[in-house]
Amino acid sequence: MWQVNPTAGGAFTLDPTTGIIYAADSMTGVSYAADRAGGVYAHDPRTGMVYSSDPVTGAVYASDPLGSLYAFDPNTGTSFASDLSTGLLYTSDVSGTVYATDPNTRITYSSDPATGMVYAEDSSGAIYSHDPSNGITYAADTTTGMVHAAHPA
């Protein structure tokens, strides 16, 4: 039995067998569900996005119609995403730094939003950086810690 709330423009119902609450927003078309464990789920038909939450950690998860996955950890402020077309995995921290990891090559890229510097670490552990202000790419010797200009030399 649907309960209608004409003021809010939506309706909700409780399934007494499962304890799941279902709701719909008639203005946006967004559908919601909440389970007994505290999980909250939503589907936005305008974007095709599906959302869920973890009631224990507070993490929020999302998936788009193409299958890419997204997550947000409210405890650390870290966001995660995957791109199924490229295989890249993305992470963004509270400072705005974005990391991209290619699981095929095992290369990780990152950027510093304050300086514009771009960094890469390959599967052997070699570390490189590029300074957009002067166009120089640097390489770090991981055994000595020395940094030298790799290009242009």
Secondary structure, 3 states (H helix, E strand, C coil): CCEEECCCCEEEEECCCCCCEEEEECCCCCEEEECCCCCEEEEECCCCEEEEECCCCCCEEEECCCCCEEEEECCCCEEEEECCCCCCEEEECCCCCEEEEECCCCEEEEECCCCCCEEEECCCCCEEEEECCCCEEEEECCCCCCEEEEECC
